[in-house]
Amino acid sequence: MCGNNMSVPLLSEALTVPGTEKETAVVIFLHGLGDTGHGWADAMTSIRLPYIKYICPHAPRIPVTLNMKMTMPSWFDLTGLSPESPEDEAGIKRAAENIKAIIDHEVKNGIPSNRIILGGFSQGGALSLYTALTSQQQLAGVVGLSCWLPLHKTFPQAASGSGNKDTPILQCHGEMDPMIPAQYGAMTAEKLKNIVSPQNVTFRTYPGLMHSSCPQVRLILLLLPPPCREDSVCFVVKAKLLCLIFQKRTRLEICG
């Protein structure tokens, strides 16, 4: 079955790394503020598995309040990076719906939602968390690198209809992150444990790491089951193995 990418706005320009065999799983990865999907698509190419399709969409270019209203790729507007900063609620919800449209598109094209991983770095990781917690589609897992939970005050009510109460969530955060301090990541993890099954939330910090994506995207290899399995993967225990494959790959953002 082949769907029409043009019917899903973000897919029409997204970078896709196709599988080399029959595709039975999908990884959707969202970049951070001021970035594009290009670098992440390159990284996915270097570690891809034959049965997985990797989708790296580009955020729209919008004025960002935090960066003096400069126009840049951003999933939603940002006014600050503290938990108490005013948030672009409409923009966050709109962005989440756009990501859900990608998930729905893949499901319609034959990939079960529990064979789809959603992840991202910084602002992209934040959007991944929010999207998963407000989606009715049950995902295989969620990965948030150096990020936070947007509209955190609206939870747990906002997740009342979520299909991901038992979905594994993995957070990775640098202990020396000057933009989004590790304590914000820890606060997010504690919040998540009050929203979903606590045992499914894994939070890892890395000494000396600043606001960059030190964890190589090879971690994705640990998150999906073999192509013959159809059940949702539980990667909480497997996450403990990540420290063995982490190597620095700096990828700084403009901000956030």
Secondary structure by P-SEA (a helix, b strand, c coil): ccccccccccccccccccccccccbbbbbbbcccccaaaaaaaaaacccccbbbbbbbccbbbbcccccccccccccccccccccccaaaaaaaaaaaaaaaaaaaaaaccccccbbbcccaaaaaaaaaaaaaccccccbbbbccccccccccccccccccccccbbbbbbbbcccccccaaaaaaaaaaaaaccccccbbbbbbcccccccccccccccccccccccccccccccccccccccccccccccccc
